[in-house]
Amino acid sequence: MGHIITEVNIYDVRMDVSGYYTPEEPTIWYDGNMEGYPGAAAEFEIETIELEGIEISQIISDEVYNKIIEQVIEKQS
């Protein structure tokens, strides 16, 4: 898990976002013990969302919050 700071653009509004990104873990079908691992999707945990230097993470909708997470993960992939 790594801390990142990036810019996103949601509905033509530019925001600065910081948080913790965990890259995707690939599926492993079989290891040495003949056990597999299903893998894990990439994740981003938002720490702050700023608009014009003002922290807004507590007042945005769930829809925008989820769009920010999706955009950050896409940018990191």
N, C-alpha and C positions, 0 to 999 in steps of 0.2 A: 504494500500500500504506500503510495507516494502522495505528498502534498503538491497540488498544482494551483496555479492562478491563471485564468484564461478569460477571454472575452466571448460572449455569446450574443446573438442577435435574434430576438424573439419578437415577432409581429413588428418588425422594423424598429425595435427598441434595443439599443446596445447596453449591455450590462456586464460588469466585471464580477466574476465568480471565483471563489476559492473553495477548496475542499480536498477530499482524499479519494484518489483514483486507484482502483484495483483492476489490473488487466484480466482479460479472459484467461481461463485455464482450460487447456485442450482436453478433450476426451481421451482417456487411455483405455483401450479395450482390454488388454491383459498385461499384467506385470509379472515379475518373477514368481509370485505365488499363485498365478493364474486368477488373480482378482483384477477387476477393472475399476476405473474411476470415471464417473459421468461428466466430469469437467464442471466449470462454473462460468456463468456469464460475467462480463465486465460490470463493474459497479462504480458509482460515484456518489459520495456522501457530501452534500453541500455544507460548507462551514459558513460562508457569507455570500450575499448577493448585494452588489452595490449599483446604484443608479445615480450618476453624477456625484459620486462620493458619499451617498446616503445609503445606509444599510436598510434593505427592504425585504429581507427573507421572511419576516414574520407577517407581511401584509399581502404577499402575492397569492394567487389562487393555486390550488392543487394542479390544475391543468398546466399553468405556466411553469410551476416547479418541476413537473415531470418532463416538460419539453426542454427545460434547461439541462436536466440530467441526460436526456437522450442526445442532445446536441454536444455536450461535453464528451460523452462516450464515443460518439461518431468522430469527433475531432482527434481523439487519442488513438483511435484504431488505425 
